[in-house]
Amino acid sequence: MHNRRTFVRGSGLVLSAAALGGLAACSRTSQNTGGGGGGASDGGGGDLLSQLQDKGTITVGFAGEAPYSFEDGGELQGASVAMHREIFGELGIDTVEGKLVDWNSLIPGLNSNQFDAVSAGMSILPERCAEAAFSHPEFQYTTALMVPEGNPEGLENMQSFVDSGLTVATMSGAVESTYAADLELDSIEVGGPQDGVDALKAGNAAAFALTAISLNWLADNTVDGVEVTESFVANINDVKQFGAGGTVFRKDDTSLLDAYNEKLDEIIADPERYLSIVGDFGFTEEELPPEDMTTEILCADDLSSLQ
């Protein structure tokens, strides 16, 4: 058993899996609630856990994004899925089934009872916390830049573009788009990861900014002639933009959330066990959320307390 580490100021992220779809774990899309549907809700925090235990199956919504949750050869897999199989299995729920939906439909689908939880490594953001309940942090995120091989412009982070005359490509709805806007950079928004790669290769942008774990996957598995910079924590107005993702539950499903968090805390406290679950998908000990990064802080957007 290892003790949880203190806060790490920047971490290298690596990725492996299959499928490009989405890669939007850090997207800042707003979510709306719905009603009705196919999942089970405990209606007040007392019943869903026991219902799922009786059934032996939980259905999770996912958006097909490697390495968090995706289908490969018809099989649901990924780091988030592996974490869920471990935790829900310990809770007596042996089968994890998935429902593929668009990224923007994950929280609405959850709240309309189409599935029981969201498995997507979704970033814990204030606007999302207003609509649903997040687990304790599961994965820490950082940003990186995909650049032409050799990094001819010597780019290192988002500040590299300030007053440079260079254009950065970001993914629509992703936090990197917010960084570019806040820094008033010359930027273009693209619809997905492959669009960002295409913009870079066409010379329409000097770099493509996205989460480091996603860009490393692209560079290592699908793209030639590019490289990925060292990962960094973006600095906006002297505030480092630390972030982490977690599993999403309906706000009423408190029994399931509490039971999940109890098991998750045991895993996060033991790096060897953590890596035995998610290491096959390229995650390292650097992705372990530090002890002082909490869901409450991220939901409140109180990033200054993590500086």
C-alpha positions as CSV (number, residue, x, y, z in Angstrom):
1,M,0.0,0.0,0.0
2,H,1.3,3.4,-1.0
3,N,0.4,6.8,0.4
4,R,-1.3,9.2,-1.9
5,R,1.1,11.7,-3.3
6,T,0.9,15.5,-2.9
7,F,0.0,17.8,-5.8
8,V,2.1,17.4,-9.0
9,R,2.4,20.6,-10.9
10,G,2.6,19.1,-14.4
11,S,2.5,15.5,-15.6
12,G,3.4,13.6,-18.7
13,L,0.5,11.7,-20.1
14,V,0.6,8.8,-22.4
15,L,-2.2,7.0,-24.1
16,S,-3.0,3.7,-25.9
17,A,-6.2,2.1,-27.1
18,A,-8.2,2.2,-30.3
19,A,-10.7,4.5,-31.9
20,L,-10.5,8.3,-32.3
21,G,-14.1,9.1,-31.6
22,G,-14.7,12.2,-29.6
23,L,-11.6,12.3,-27.3
24,A,-13.6,15.1,-25.6
25,A,-13.1,14.2,-21.9
26,C,-12.3,17.8,-21.2
27,S,-14.9,19.4,-23.3
28,R,-16.7,22.4,-21.7
29,T,-20.1,21.7,-23.2
30,S,-23.2,22.7,-21.2
31,Q,-25.6,20.0,-20.4
32,N,-29.4,20.0,-19.9
33,T,-31.5,17.5,-17.9
34,G,-34.2,15.4,-19.4
35,G,-36.9,13.0,-18.1
36,G,-38.1,9.4,-18.7
37,G,-35.9,6.7,-20.2
38,G,-34.4,3.2,-19.8
39,G,-32.2,3.2,-16.7
40,A,-33.2,2.9,-13.1
41,S,-33.2,5.9,-10.6
42,D,-33.4,5.5,-6.9
43,G,-35.7,8.5,-6.7
44,G,-34.1,9.8,-3.5
45,G,-30.8,8.1,-2.8
46,G,-31.9,4.7,-1.3
47,D,-32.7,2.1,-4.0
48,L,-30.6,2.2,-7.1
49,L,-27.6,0.4,-5.6
50,S,-29.7,-2.5,-4.3
51,Q,-31.6,-2.6,-7.6
52,L,-28.4,-2.9,-9.6
53,Q,-27.0,-5.5,-7.2
54,D,-30.2,-7.6,-7.6
55,K,-29.9,-7.3,-11.4
56,G,-26.2,-7.8,-11.4
57,T,-25.8,-5.4,-14.3
58,I,-25.1,-1.7,-14.7
59,T,-25.5,0.3,-17.9
60,V,-23.1,3.2,-18.5
61,G,-23.3,5.9,-21.2
62,F,-20.1,6.4,-23.2
63,A,-19.1,8.5,-26.2
64,G,-16.6,6.2,-27.9
65,E,-13.4,8.0,-26.8
66,A,-10.1,6.3,-26.3
67,P,-8.6,5.6,-23.9
68,Y,-11.5,6.2,-21.5
69,S,-14.4,4.2,-22.9
70,F,-14.8,2.9,-26.4
71,E,-15.7,-0.2,-28.4
72,D,-13.0,-2.4,-30.0
73,G,-14.2,-5.4,-31.9
74,G,-17.6,-5.0,-30.4
75,E,-16.2,-5.1,-26.8
76,L,-16.6,-2.2,-24.4
77,Q,-13.2,-1.3,-23.0
78,G,-11.0,1.6,-21.8
79,A,-9.5,2.9,-18.6
80,S,-12.9,4.2,-17.3
81,V,-14.6,0.9,-18.1
82,A,-11.8,-1.0,-16.4
83,M,-12.2,1.1,-13.3
84,H,-15.9,0.5,-13.4
85,R,-15.6,-3.2,-13.8
86,E,-13.3,-3.3,-10.7
87,I,-15.5,-1.1,-8.5
88,F,-18.9,-2.2,-9.5
89,G,-17.7,-5.8,-9.3
90,E,-16.7,-5.2,-5.7
91,L,-20.2,-3.8,-5.1
92,G,-21.8,-7.0,-6.4
93,I,-22.6,-5.7,-9.9
94,D,-20.7,-8.1,-12.1
95,T,-21.6,-6.9,-15.6
96,V,-21.0,-3.4,-17.1
97,E,-22.9,-2.8,-20.3
98,G,-22.6,0.3,-22.4
99,K,-24.8,2.6,-24.4
100,L,-23.0,4.7,-27.1
101,V,-24.3,8.3,-27.3
102,D,-23.0,11.6,-28.6
103,W,-20.8,13.5,-26.1
104,N,-23.3,16.3,-25.6
105,S,-26.0,13.6,-24.8
106,L,-24.2,12.0,-21.9
107,I,-25.5,14.0,-19.0
108,P,-29.0,14.6,-20.6
109,G,-29.2,10.8,-21.3
110,L,-28.2,10.1,-17.7
111,N,-30.8,12.4,-16.3
112,S,-33.5,11.0,-18.5
113,N,-32.7,7.5,-17.1
114,Q,-31.3,6.1,-20.4
115,F,-28.4,4.6,-18.4
116,D,-27.2,4.5,-14.8
117,A,-23.9,6.3,-14.9
118,V,-21.5,8.0,-17.4
119,S,-18.2,6.3,-18.2
120,A,-16.2,8.9,-20.1
121,G,-13.4,10.3,-17.9
122,M,-15.5,13.5,-18.0
123,S,-13.9,16.6,-16.6
124,I,-15.3,17.9,-13.4
125,L,-16.5,21.4,-14.3
126,P,-18.9,23.8,-12.5
127,E,-21.5,23.8,-15.3
128,R,-21.6,20.0,-15.2
129,C,-21.7,19.8,-11.4
130,A,-24.9,21.9,-11.6
131,E,-26.6,19.1,-13.6
132,A,-25.2,15.9,-12.2
133,A,-23.1,14.4,-9.4
134,F,-19.5,13.6,-9.9
135,S,-17.4,10.9,-8.2
136,H,-14.1,11.8,-6.6
137,P,-11.4,12.5,-9.2
138,E,-10.2,9.5,-11.1
139,F,-7.7,10.9,-13.6
140,Q,-5.7,14.1,-13.6
141,Y,-5.4,16.0,-16.9
142,T,-2.9,18.2,-18.6
143,T,-2.6,19.8,-22.0
144,A,-0.1,19.4,-24.8
145,L,0.5,20.6,-28.4
146,M,0.7,18.4,-31.5
147,V,3.3,20.0,-33.8
148,P,5.1,19.1,-37.0
149,E,8.0,16.7,-36.5
150,G,11.0,18.7,-35.1
151,N,8.7,21.4,-33.7
152,P,10.0,24.1,-36.1
153,E,8.4,27.0,-34.2
154,G,9.7,25.8,-30.8
155,L,6.2,25.8,-29.2
156,E,5.9,24.8,-25.6
157,N,2.5,25.9,-24.3
158,M,-0.4,28.2,-24.9
159,Q,1.6,31.3,-24.0
160,S,3.9,30.4,-27.0
161,F,1.2,31.8,-29.3
162,V,0.8,35.2,-27.6
163,D,1.9,37.9,-30.0
164,S,3.5,35.3,-32.2
165,G,1.3,35.6,-35.3
166,L,0.8,31.8,-35.2
167,T,-2.5,30.0,-35.2
168,V,-3.4,27.3,-32.8
169,A,-6.2,24.7,-33.6
170,T,-8.5,23.7,-30.7
171,M,-11.4,21.3,-30.6
172,S,-14.9,22.9,-30.3
173,G,-16.2,22.7,-26.8
174,A,-12.8,21.6,-25.3
175,V,-11.1,23.5,-22.5
176,E,-8.3,24.4,-24.9
177,S,-10.7,26.5,-26.9
178,T,-11.4,28.5,-23.7
179,Y,-7.7,28.9,-23.1
180,A,-7.2,30.3,-26.6
181,A,-10.2,32.7,-26.1
182,D,-9.0,33.9,-22.7
183,L,-5.5,34.6,-24.1
184,E,-6.9,36.2,-27.2
185,L,-4.9,33.9,-29.5
186,D,-5.3,33.5,-33.2
187,S,-7.1,30.2,-33.3
188,I,-9.4,28.0,-35.3
189,E,-11.9,25.5,-33.9
190,V,-12.2,22.0,-35.3
191,G,-14.9,19.4,-34.9
192,G,-12.8,16.5,-33.7
193,P,-9.2,15.1,-33.2
194,Q,-8.7,14.1,-36.8
195,D,-9.9,17.5,-37.9
196,G,-7.2,19.0,-35.7
197,V,-4.5,16.8,-37.3
198,D,-5.7,17.7,-40.7
199,A,-5.6,21.4,-39.9
200,L,-2.0,21.0,-38.7
201,K,-0.9,19.0,-41.7
202,A,-2.5,21.4,-44.1
203,G,-0.6,24.3,-42.6
204,N,-3.7,26.0,-41.3
205,A,-2.4,25.9,-37.8
206,A,1.1,25.8,-36.2
207,A,-0.1,23.3,-33.5
208,F,-3.2,21.4,-32.3
209,A,-3.9,21.8,-28.6
210,L,-5.7,19.0,-26.7
211,T,-5.3,16.9,-23.6
212,A,-1.8,15.3,-23.6
213,I,-3.2,11.8,-23.2
214,S,-5.3,12.1,-26.3
215,L,-2.6,13.7,-28.5
216,N,0.0,11.0,-27.5
217,W,-2.5,8.4,-28.5
218,L,-3.0,10.0,-31.9
219,A,0.8,10.5,-32.4
220,D,1.7,7.0,-31.3
221,N,-1.0,5.1,-33.1
222,T,-2.5,6.9,-36.1
223,V,-0.4,9.9,-37.3
224,D,3.0,10.2,-39.0
225,G,5.2,13.3,-39.3
226,V,4.1,14.9,-36.0
227,E,5.2,15.0,-32.4
228,V,3.7,16.0,-29.1
229,T,5.2,18.5,-26.8
230,E,5.8,17.9,-23.1
231,S,2.5,18.2,-21.2
232,F,1.8,21.4,-19.3
233,V,-0.8,22.9,-17.0
234,A,-2.2,25.9,-18.8
235,N,-1.8,29.3,-17.0
236,I,-4.6,31.7,-17.5
237,N,-4.5,35.1,-15.7
238,D,-1.8,33.7,-13.4
239,V,-4.1,30.8,-12.4
240,K,-3.0,27.2,-13.3
241,Q,-5.8,25.3,-14.9
242,F,-5.6,22.0,-13.1
243,G,-8.3,19.5,-13.9
244,A,-9.5,16.0,-13.4
245,G,-12.2,13.6,-14.6
246,G,-14.6,11.3,-12.8
247,T,-17.7,9.1,-13.2
248,V,-21.0,10.9,-13.4
249,F,-24.2,9.9,-11.5
250,R,-27.6,11.4,-11.1
251,K,-27.9,13.7,-8.1
252,D,-30.5,11.6,-6.5
253,D,-28.5,8.4,-6.7
254,T,-26.5,9.1,-3.5
255,S,-26.3,5.5,-2.3
256,L,-24.6,4.4,-5.5
257,L,-22.3,7.5,-5.6
258,D,-21.2,7.0,-1.9
259,A,-20.5,3.3,-2.4
260,Y,-18.6,4.0,-5.6
261,N,-16.5,6.7,-3.9
262,E,-15.6,4.4,-1.0
263,K,-14.2,1.8,-3.3
264,L,-12.5,4.4,-5.6
265,D,-10.7,6.0,-2.6
266,E,-9.1,2.6,-1.8
267,I,-7.8,2.3,-5.4
268,I,-6.5,5.9,-5.6
269,A,-4.7,5.4,-2.3
270,D,-2.8,2.4,-3.8
271,P,-0.8,3.4,-6.9
272,E,0.1,-0.2,-7.7
273,R,-3.5,-1.3,-7.7
274,Y,-4.5,1.9,-9.7
275,L,-1.9,1.0,-12.4
276,S,-3.0,-2.6,-12.5
277,I,-6.4,-1.4,-13.5
278,V,-5.7,1.4,-15.9
279,G,-2.0,0.9,-16.8
280,D,-2.8,-1.2,-19.9
281,F,-4.4,1.9,-21.4
282,G,-1.3,4.1,-21.1
283,F,-2.0,5.7,-17.8
284,T,0.8,6.2,-15.4
285,E,1.2,7.2,-11.7
286,E,1.3,10.8,-12.9
287,E,-2.4,10.6,-13.7
288,L,-3.3,9.8,-10.1
289,P,-5.3,12.8,-8.7
290,P,-3.5,14.4,-5.8
291,E,-5.0,14.4,-2.4
292,D,-5.8,18.2,-2.4
293,M,-7.6,18.0,-5.7
294,T,-11.3,17.4,-4.7
295,T,-14.6,17.3,-6.5
296,E,-15.8,20.2,-4.4
297,I,-12.9,22.4,-5.4
298,L,-13.3,21.6,-9.1
299,C,-17.1,22.0,-9.0
300,A,-16.6,25.4,-7.3
301,D,-13.9,26.4,-9.9
302,D,-11.7,27.2,-7.0
303,L,-8.5,26.5,-8.9
304,S,-6.6,29.2,-6.9
305,S,-6.6,26.9,-3.9
306,L,-4.5,24.4,-5.9
307,Q,-1.8,26.8,-6.9
